[in-house]
Amino acid sequence: MVLGPYTLAQVVVGRPRRDVQEPVVPQQDKSKKPTGISHQQRIARELKDVAGIGYQDALQRVSQAHQLGLLPAVLDRAGIQEAARRLADAVPPRAAAGGPPEAAGLSPQSFTPFGAALLFASRYSTRLRHATGLGWLSHEGHRWVVLPDDKLPRLAVAELTDHLQEQAAPVQPDEHPRYRSAGGWRDLLVLAAATEGITIDPLALDSDSSVLCTPGGLVDLKSGARRPVDPGRDFPTRCTRVAPDGRSTPRWDRFLLDAFGDGPEGDQTRNYLQVLLGYSLTGDVNGRIVPLLTGTGLGKTTLMTIVTEVMGSYAERVPLRMLDDNGTAAVDVLRGVRLVSSDVEAPHRKLPTHPVGDILTAQRLGQPPFQIRLHHHVWYTALALGPQPADVQARLRPIGFTRPLSRTDPDLALRVVQEEGPGVLQWMLDGARRYLEHHQPTGPAPLAALPAPGHADCVSRFLAERCVPDAVGSVRQDLLRAAYIDWCEDNGCKPLPAREMALRVLDALETRHMIKSGGYRHFPGLTLRR
């Protein structure tokens, strides 16, 4: 066993041998800096000659690449030349005098944290966006989708890191780029979300009410023209379930015929319904009306089921309580929605005055607040509806369902959507074009001025022709009912059921209850003409 300058005995007794000279180890003077230049300086000198830039500029770029872990620790001559060549490829060429600069490859600033964020925004702005309060959005070919987490952006960061590595010398196995860690990913995503190229205002989402997003692209509601979605300037997050086409719709046509009849009054109701549904496709809230599907006949639920399924994410069925309290609890759910349907179960339920067209503030749990604009239309469904506040009553447009369907098919709505959905959407688009051409507030026939067709309008006509307002008078319910039936026979209208007709009269009289006198019920403030 070799013990160096010590023998075994001397190790035991602790005496060194005198005949063996100990090796003299030269002491390094730590106050003096080592001579020579570092490998970074060598790469900078090589980069200066290859790229034609100044030495200080080249040294700064090499230092930035080294901080990101994109350079190996030790390089030979060939490695130095390879690293300089890759860094030179990332240097943009000098712009010609008087001409615009040409961006070729990465800029040197791409190797800084903020430069990497700018590069991330430029590379992924057509695939990823960030909206304050909503989080990250991903483009799915025809619309933007709000992501539940940041998995896709993190994968994009990993892809960008690999791209940066390809622009410089390969890293050693024990060296890790800054953005390989989870903390680095989060830092880069925070920086990227703040850049102008990738951030988006939530108000810009679904803001164009003149187009409709479909799986086949965007449809211009006025002209019917179609074009692909441009992720750089189009930001729809809602989309219809089907793409429209001109196929025939025999089941849909038969359903409307059964619901409203085949006479002139039925044709008028179907045309009016087509305009209302087209109006709800536009997202234009200037029509100032609230459709109401009412009556004891069948078909109200079937109609709304077909419409909401065809419209896809543009339509939502919500409970009535969600529309209370000025809609503050539902603003996030209704963002971008254009048609909202709700059932009114109690006849005397007061309908909420849901705000539309205004900019409201919403906030998700754990997220900063954001602003959105509601531009949806509320459709109510009720067997009968009692008196409403004056502002709501002026906007209601009842559509009566009093006819039983000739063939009750529990799967009718599903069959219509699956077999004729594109044709039904095209029928609704025709209604949207009619609204935009004729029934806007500035058009020749404003939608708010059009009377609702059907039996509800017959009640109004009966009251105007056969009754006289009388503040101190009253009329018995059975006498008014008999007069109403006679008037319907004379005018070709089918009379409403007694209960619904009574609610209509009370609605017109702006009261909620009849009075009892002499064993009969009376409508107050009304008398029959002699």
C-alpha positions in Angstrom: 0.0 0.0 0.0 1.4 3.4 -1.0 1.2 6.0 1.7 3.1 8.8 0.0 5.7 10.6 2.2 4.6 8.7 5.3 5.5 5.2 6.4 3.1 3.1 8.4 5.1 3.5 11.6 5.3 7.2 11.2 1.6 7.4 10.7 1.1 5.5 13.9 3.6 7.6 16.0 3.0 10.8 14.1 6.6 11.4 13.0 7.4 12.3 9.3 10.3 10.8 7.5 13.2 13.1 7.1 14.7 11.4 4.1 11.6 12.0 1.9 11.0 15.5 0.5 7.4 16.6 0.5 6.1 17.9 -2.9 5.9 21.6 -3.2 2.4 22.7 -4.3 2.5 26.2 -5.9 0.0 28.5 -4.3 -2.3 30.4 -6.6 -2.6 34.1 -6.0 -6.4 34.7 -5.9 -6.0 38.4 -6.2 -4.9 38.0 -9.8 -7.4 37.3 -12.5 -6.7 34.3 -14.8 -5.1 35.2 -18.1 -6.7 34.4 -21.4 -10.2 35.0 -22.8 -13.4 33.0 -22.0 -15.2 30.8 -24.5 -18.0 33.4 -24.6 -15.5 36.0 -25.8 -14.2 33.6 -28.4 -17.8 33.0 -29.7 -18.3 36.8 -29.7 -15.2 37.4 -31.8 -16.3 34.7 -34.2 -19.9 36.1 -34.3 -18.5 39.6 -35.0 -16.8 38.4 -38.1 -19.6 36.2 -39.3 -22.5 38.5 -38.7 -20.7 41.8 -39.4 -21.7 43.4 -36.1 -19.8 45.2 -33.4 -17.9 43.3 -30.8 -19.8 44.6 -27.8 -23.1 43.8 -29.5 -21.9 40.3 -30.3 -20.7 39.8 -26.7 -24.0 40.9 -25.3 -25.9 38.5 -27.5 -23.7 35.6 -26.6 -24.1 36.5 -22.9 -27.9 36.5 -23.3 -27.8 33.1 -25.0 -25.6 31.7 -22.2 -28.0 33.0 -19.5 -30.8 31.1 -21.2 -28.7 28.0 -21.1 -28.4 27.8 -24.9 -24.6 27.5 -25.0 -22.4 24.6 -23.7 -20.0 25.2 -20.9 -16.8 24.1 -22.9 -16.3 24.5 -26.6 -13.5 23.5 -29.0 -12.7 25.4 -32.1 -15.4 23.6 -34.1 -18.0 24.2 -31.4 -17.1 27.9 -31.2 -17.7 28.2 -35.0 -20.9 26.3 -34.9 -22.3 28.4 -32.0 -21.3 31.6 -33.8 -23.0 30.5 -37.0 -26.3 29.7 -35.2 -26.3 33.0 -33.4 -25.5 34.8 -36.7 -28.6 33.1 -38.3 -30.7 34.7 -35.5 -29.4 38.2 -36.3 -31.8 40.1 -38.7 -30.2 41.6 -41.8 -29.6 45.3 -42.0 -32.4 47.2 -43.7 -31.5 49.0 -46.9 -31.3 52.8 -46.7 -34.8 54.3 -46.9 -36.4 50.9 -47.0 -38.4 49.0 -44.4 -36.6 46.5 -42.2 -37.0 42.8 -43.2 -37.6 40.4 -40.4 -35.7 37.1 -41.1 -35.4 34.6 -38.3 -35.2 35.6 -34.6 -34.1 39.0 -33.4 -31.3 39.1 -30.7 -33.8 40.3 -28.2 -35.6 36.9 -28.5 -33.1 35.5 -26.1 -34.3 37.9 -23.3 -37.4 37.1 -21.2 -39.4 39.9 -22.6 -38.1 39.2 -26.1 -39.2 35.6 -25.7 -42.6 36.7 -24.7 -42.9 38.9 -27.8 -41.7 36.0 -29.9 -44.4 33.8 -28.3 -47.1 36.4 -29.1 -46.0 36.7 -32.7 -45.8 32.9 -33.3 -49.0 31.9 -31.5 -51.4 34.9 -31.8 -53.5 33.0 -34.4 -53.7 29.9 -32.1 -53.8 31.3 -28.6 -55.2 34.5 -27.1 -55.5 35.8 -23.6 -58.5 37.8 -22.3 -58.5 39.5 -18.9 -60.8 37.8 -16.5 -61.5 34.9 -18.9 -58.1 33.4 -19.2 -56.6 31.7 -22.3 -58.5 31.1 -25.5 -57.7 28.5 -28.2 -58.7 28.7 -31.9 -60.6 25.6 -33.1 -60.7 26.4 -36.8 -64.0 28.3 -36.8 -64.2 29.9 -33.4 -62.3 30.7 -30.2 -62.8 28.6 -27.1 -62.2 29.7 -23.5 -59.8 27.1 -22.0 -60.4 25.7 -18.5 -56.6 25.8 -17.8 -53.2 26.7 -19.3 -52.1 23.3 -20.5 -52.1 24.3 -24.2 -50.1 27.5 -23.6 -47.6 25.6 -21.5 -47.1 23.2 -24.4 -46.6 26.1 -26.7 -43.9 27.5 -24.3 -42.1 24.1 -24.5 -42.3 24.2 -28.3 -40.9 27.7 -28.3 -38.0 26.7 -26.0 -37.1 23.9 -28.4 -37.2 26.5 -31.3 -34.8 28.8 -29.4 -32.5 25.9 -28.8 -32.3 25.2 -32.5 -31.1 28.8 -33.1 -28.1 28.4 -30.9 -25.6 25.7 -29.8 -27.0 22.7 -28.1 -27.1 22.6 -24.3 -25.3 20.1 -22.2 -27.4 17.4 -20.5 -26.8 19.0 -17.1 -27.8 22.5 -18.3 -31.5 23.5 -18.4 -33.0 26.5 -20.2 -34.8 29.0 -18.0 -38.2 28.2 -19.4 -37.9 24.4 -18.9 -39.1 24.8 -15.3 -42.7 25.3 -14.3 -41.8 28.7 -12.8 -40.2 29.7 -16.0 -43.4 28.7 -18.0 -45.6 30.8 -15.7 -43.3 33.8 -16.0 -43.2 33.6 -19.8 -47.0 33.1 -19.9 -47.5 36.2 -17.7 -45.3 38.3 -19.9 -46.9 37.0 -23.1 -50.4 37.6 -21.7 -49.5 41.3 -21.3 -48.1 41.8 -24.8 -50.2 43.7 -27.3 -50.0 40.9 -29.9 -51.7 38.2 -27.9 -54.0 39.9 -25.4 -57.6 40.7 -26.3 -60.3 42.8 -24.7 -63.3 40.6 -23.6 -65.6 43.2 -25.3 -64.1 42.3 -28.6 -65.4 38.7 -28.3 -68.6 38.1 -30.3 -68.9 41.8 -30.9 -69.9 41.7 -34.6 -73.6 41.3 -34.6 -73.9 41.4 -38.4 -72.3 37.9 -38.9 -73.1 34.5 -37.6 -70.4 31.9 -36.9 -71.2 28.4 -38.3 -69.0 25.2 -38.7 -68.7 26.2 -42.3 -67.4 29.8 -41.6 -68.9 33.2 -41.0 -72.2 34.1 -42.7 -73.1 37.8 -43.4 -76.6 38.1 -42.2 -77.6 40.8 -44.6 -76.1 39.5 -47.9 -75.9 35.8 -47.1 -72.2 35.8 -48.2 -69.9 33.3 -46.5 -66.2 33.5 -45.8 -63.7 31.6 -43.6 -62.9 32.8 -40.1 -59.8 34.9 -39.9 -58.3 34.3 -36.4 -56.4 37.6 -36.7 -59.5 39.8 -36.9 -62.6 37.5 -36.1 -63.2 36.6 -32.5 -66.4 34.6 -32.2 -66.7 32.2 -29.2 -70.2 31.1 -30.1 -71.2 28.9 -33.0 -74.3 27.2 -34.5 -74.6 23.5 -34.3 -75.0 23.1 -38.1 -74.0 24.9 -41.3 -76.9 26.3 -43.3 -77.9 24.9 -46.7 -81.0 25.0 -48.9 -82.3 21.5 -48.2 -86.0 20.8 -47.9 -87.6 20.8 -44.5 -90.9 18.7 -44.7 -91.0 17.9 -41.0 -90.4 21.5 -40.0 -93.0 22.8 -42.4 -95.6 20.3 -41.2 -94.9 21.2 -37.6 -95.5 24.9 -38.3 -98.7 24.0 -40.3 -100.1 22.0 -37.4 -99.2 24.6 -34.8 -100.7 27.6 -36.6 -103.1 26.3 -39.2 -103.1 26.7 -43.0 -105.3 29.8 -43.4 -104.3 33.4 -43.8 -103.9 33.8 -40.1 -101.5 30.8 -39.9 -99.4 32.2 -42.8 -99.2 35.5 -41.1 -98.1 33.9 -37.8 -95.4 31.8 -39.6 -94.0 34.8 -41.4 -94.0 36.8 -38.2 -92.2 34.0 -36.4 -89.6 33.8 -39.1 -88.8 37.5 -38.7 -88.6 37.1 -34.9 -86.2 34.2 -35.1 -84.1 36.0 -37.7 -84.0 39.0 -35.5 -82.7 36.8 -32.7 -79.9 35.6 -35.0 -78.5 39.1 -35.4 -77.7 40.1 -31.9 -79.3 43.5 -32.6 -81.2 44.7 -29.6 -82.8 47.7 -31.3 -86.0 45.9 -32.1 -87.2 46.5 -28.6 -89.6 43.5 -28.4 -89.9 40.4 -26.2 -91.5 37.3 -27.9 -94.0 35.3 -25.8 -95.1 31.8 -26.8 -98.4 31.3 -25.1 -101.6 29.4 -25.3 -103.0 26.0 -24.3 -102.0 24.3 -27.6 -99.0 22.0 -28.1 -95.8 22.9 -29.8 -94.2 25.7 -27.6 -91.6 23.5 -26.0 -90.9 21.7 -29.3 -90.3 24.9 -31.1 -87.8 26.3 -28.6 -86.0 22.9 -28.5 -85.5 22.9 -32.2 -84.4 26.5 -32.3 -81.9 26.2 -29.4 -80.4 23.0 -30.8 -79.9 24.5 -34.3 -78.4 27.7 -32.9 -75.9 25.7 -30.9 -74.0 27.8 -28.3 -75.7 31.0 -29.5 -78.8 29.9 -27.6 -79.3 29.0 -23.9 -82.3 27.8 -21.9 -82.1 29.2 -18.4 -84.4 29.3 -15.4 -86.4 32.5 -14.9 -84.6 33.3 -11.6 -81.3 33.6 -13.5 -82.7 36.7 -15.3 -83.7 38.4 -12.0 -81.6 41.0 -10.2 -80.8 42.7 -13.5 -79.0 39.7 -14.7 -75.9 40.3 -12.6 -75.6 36.6 -11.7 -75.8 35.4 -15.4 -73.7 37.9 -17.3 -70.8 35.5 -17.7 -73.1 32.7 -18.8 -74.9 34.9 -21.3 -71.7 36.3 -22.8 -72.0 36.2 -26.6 -75.5 34.5 -26.4 -78.1 35.8 -28.8 -81.3 33.9 -27.8 -82.3 33.0 -24.2 -85.5 31.0 -23.6 -87.2 30.7 -20.2 -90.4 29.1 -18.9 -92.9 31.1 -16.9 -94.8 28.7 -14.7 -96.8 31.1 -12.6 -99.5 33.0 -14.6 -99.1 36.2 -12.5 -95.2 36.1 -12.4 -93.7 39.4 -13.1 -91.2 39.2 -15.9 -87.7 40.6 -15.1 -86.4 43.6 -17.0 -83.2 42.1 -18.1 -80.6 44.6 -19.4 -79.4 44.3 -22.9 -77.0 46.5 -24.9 -75.3 47.9 -21.8 -71.7 47.2 -20.8 -71.7 45.2 -17.5 -69.0 44.0 -15.2 -68.6 40.3 -14.4 -66.0 38.4 -12.4 -65.1 34.7 -12.2 -63.9 33.1 -9.0 -60.3 34.0 -8.4 -60.0 36.1 -11.6 -60.0 39.9 -12.1 -63.2 41.6 -13.2 -63.9 42.1 -16.9 -66.5 43.9 -19.0 -69.0 42.4 -21.4 -71.9 43.6 -23.5 -75.2 41.6 -23.5 -77.0 41.5 -26.8 -79.4 38.6 -26.5 -83.2 38.3 -26.9 -85.3 36.7 -24.2 -88.1 34.4 -25.4 -90.7 33.4 -22.7 -93.0 30.4 -22.8 -96.2 30.4 -20.7 -99.6 28.9 -20.8 -101.0 32.3 -19.8 -99.5 35.5 -18.5 -101.0 38.0 -16.2 -100.6 41.8 -16.2 -97.1 43.1 -16.5 -95.4 46.4 -15.8 -96.0 49.0 -18.5 -92.5 48.9 -19.9 -92.6 45.1 -20.2 -96.1 45.0 -21.5 -95.3 47.4 -24.3 -92.5 45.1 -25.5 -94.3 41.7 -25.3 -95.3 40.1 -28.6 -97.5 37.1 -27.9 -97.7 34.2 -30.4 -100.6 32.0 -29.6 -100.5 28.2 -29.7 -104.1 26.9 -29.5 -104.2 24.0 -32.0 -103.4 20.4 -30.9 -100.8 18.8 -33.1 -102.3 16.3 -35.5 -99.5 13.8 -34.8 -97.8 13.8 -31.5 -94.2 12.6 -31.9 -92.1 12.7 -28.8 -88.9 12.6 -31.0 -90.1 15.3 -33.4 -87.6 17.9 -32.2 -84.7 15.4 -32.4 -85.7 14.3 -35.9 -86.0 17.8 -37.2 -82.6 18.8 -35.9 -80.8 15.7 -37.2 -82.4 15.5 -40.6 -83.4 19.1 -41.4 -81.2 21.3 -39.1 -79.3 23.0 -41.9 -82.5 23.8 -43.7 -84.1 25.2 -40.6 -81.1 27.5 -40.0 -81.3 28.7 -43.6 -85.0 29.5 -43.0 -84.1 31.5 -40.0 -81.3 33.3 -42.0 -84.0 34.3 -44.5 -85.9 35.9 -41.6 -82.7 37.7 -40.5 -82.3 39.2 -44.0 -85.9 40.3 -43.9 -85.5 42.0 -40.6 -82.3 43.8 -41.7 -83.9 45.0 -44.9 -87.3 46.0 -43.7 -87.9 45.9 -39.9 -85.0 47.7 -38.3 -86.0 50.9 -36.4 -84.9 53.0 -39.4 -86.5 50.6 -41.9 -89.8 51.0 -43.7 -91.7 48.7 -41.2 -90.0 48.8 -37.7 -90.4 45.5 -35.8 -91.6 47.3 -32.7 -94.5 48.8 -34.6 -95.7 45.5 -36.1 -98.7 44.0 -34.1 -98.4 40.4 -33.1 -100.6 38.1 -35.2 -102.8 35.4 -33.9 -105.5 35.1 -31.2 -104.0 37.5 -28.8 -104.4 40.3 -31.4 -108.0 39.1 -31.9 -108.7 39.8 -28.2 -107.4 43.3 -28.6 -109.5 43.9 -31.7 -112.6 42.6 -29.9 -112.1 44.9 -26.9 -111.6 47.9 -29.3 -114.7 47.1 -31.4 -117.2 45.8 -28.9 -116.3 47.3 -25.5 -116.1 50.8 -24.0 -113.7 51.8 -21.1 -115.8 52.8 -18.1 -114.1 53.8 -14.9 -117.2 53.1 -12.7 -118.8 50.4 -14.8 -118.2 46.6 -15.1 -119.3 43.7 -17.3 -120.1 40.2 -16.3 -117.6 37.5 -17.3 -120.2 35.2 -18.9 -121.8 38.1 -21.0 -118.4 39.3 -22.2 -117.5 35.7 -23.1 -120.6 35.2 -25.1 -120.0 38.5 -27.0 -116.4 37.5 -27.7 -117.5 34.1 -29.2 -120.1 35.8 -31.4 -117.4 38.3 -32.5 -114.9 35.6 -33.4 -117.5 33.8 -35.5 -118.2 37.0 -37.4 -114.5 37.8 -38.0 -113.2 34.3 -38.7 -111.1 33.9 -35.5 -110.9 30.9 -33.4 -111.9 31.9 -29.8 -109.3 31.4 -27.0 -110.2 29.2 -24.0 -112.1 31.0 -21.3 -109.2 31.2 -18.8 -106.7 32.5 -21.4 -109.2 35.0 -22.8 -109.9 36.3 -19.2 -106.2 36.8 -18.6 -105.9 38.7 -21.8 -108.7 41.0 -20.8 -107.3 41.6 -17.4 -103.9 42.3 -19.0 -105.6 45.0 -21.2 -107.3 46.5 -18.2 -104.0 46.6 -16.3 -105.6 44.8 -13.3 -105.0 41.3 -11.8 -108.3 40.4 -10.4 -112.0 40.4 -11.3 -114.6 41.5 -8.8 -117.5 39.5 -7.4 -121.1 40.9 -7.3 -124.4 39.1 -7.2 -122.9 35.7 -7.5 -121.1 36.6 -10.8 -117.6 37.7 -11.7 -117.2 41.1 -13.3 -114.4 42.8 -15.3 -114.0 46.2 -13.7 -113.7 49.4 -15.8 -115.3 48.0 -18.9 -118.8 47.8 -20.5 -120.2 46.3 -23.7 -121.3 48.6 -26.6 -125.0 48.8 -27.2 
